[in-house]
Amino acid sequence: QQQVKQSPQSLIVQKGGISIINCAYENTAFDYFPWYQQFPGKGPALLIAIRPDVSEKKEGRFTISFNKSAKQFSLHIMDSQPGDSATYFCAANTNDYKLSFGAGTTVTVRA
Amino acid sequence: DAGVIQSPRHEVTEMGQEVTLRCKPISGHNSLFWYRQTMMRGLELLIYFNNNVPIDDSGMPEDRFSAKMPNASFSTLKIQPSEPRDSAVYFCASRRTSGKGGEQFFGPGTRLTVL
């Protein structure tokens, strides 16, 4: 049973466009929400993370928006580039060490 | 820093054979994780070590799976006997801190195929 639900499963965006990936959770005890990026043949790598005391965090072209009351958070990739083509996973901590991952979203950026 | 090192990168074996996957965490990291990634189940935590001690092995699917961490720089995940449903990518990850929010650094993974 996945504790973090992620959508869409895949998306295609034109170069320069905006990619949006959404995640929802039920457990209000979660207090750390990272996003991981995974390229084919590689392990996931931390992209950006947020805690529920802020509603938005931006790092370069990547922004997390967090809605605590709705128990939802999303990743926005601005000015998408072909190099952003990868699979993105949202996650949430269930305790000090355990992350519950979403199912993943495969993003394809067309040049 | 070389990052988390895993070997082998690819393993093809026949059902019933023993498989051993190896991991070298990043130096100075005291937490180590083994994950399994499949299309059906996504990324699943198999076992978590802190300071070389197994803390949570609730994700280990069955007794055929075992993991050890004899020292701070080496861990193994063993499957004996292997079955076709064990085919997956197995990742090792390490982390410096044991508190919440510490970044987990993943290795490149071992793609296991059991025929």
HADDOCK unambig.tbl for C-alpha pairs under 7 A between the chains (distance, minus, plus):
assign (segid A and resid 32 and name CA) (segid B and resid 101 and name CA) 6.17 0.50 0.50
assign (segid A and resid 41 and name CA) (segid B and resid 108 and name CA) 6.96 0.50 0.50
assign (segid A and resid 42 and name CA) (segid B and resid 108 and name CA) 4.73 0.50 0.50
assign (segid A and resid 42 and name CA) (segid B and resid 109 and name CA) 6.87 0.50 0.50
assign (segid A and resid 43 and name CA) (segid B and resid 91 and name CA) 7.00 0.50 0.50
assign (segid A and resid 43 and name CA) (segid B and resid 106 and name CA) 5.35 0.50 0.50
assign (segid A and resid 43 and name CA) (segid B and resid 107 and name CA) 5.54 0.50 0.50
assign (segid A and resid 43 and name CA) (segid B and resid 108 and name CA) 4.60 0.50 0.50
assign (segid A and resid 43 and name CA) (segid B and resid 109 and name CA) 6.08 0.50 0.50
assign (segid A and resid 44 and name CA) (segid B and resid 106 and name CA) 6.04 0.50 0.50
assign (segid A and resid 45 and name CA) (segid B and resid 105 and name CA) 6.60 0.50 0.50
assign (segid A and resid 45 and name CA) (segid B and resid 106 and name CA) 6.58 0.50 0.50
assign (segid A and resid 96 and name CA) (segid B and resid 98 and name CA) 6.95 0.50 0.50
assign (segid A and resid 96 and name CA) (segid B and resid 99 and name CA) 5.43 0.50 0.50
assign (segid A and resid 96 and name CA) (segid B and resid 100 and name CA) 4.44 0.50 0.50
assign (segid A and resid 97 and name CA) (segid B and resid 98 and name CA) 6.92 0.50 0.50
assign (segid A and resid 97 and name CA) (segid B and resid 100 and name CA) 6.37 0.50 0.50
assign (segid A and resid 101 and name CA) (segid B and resid 43 and name CA) 6.41 0.50 0.50
assign (segid A and resid 103 and name CA) (segid B and resid 42 and name CA) 5.61 0.50 0.50
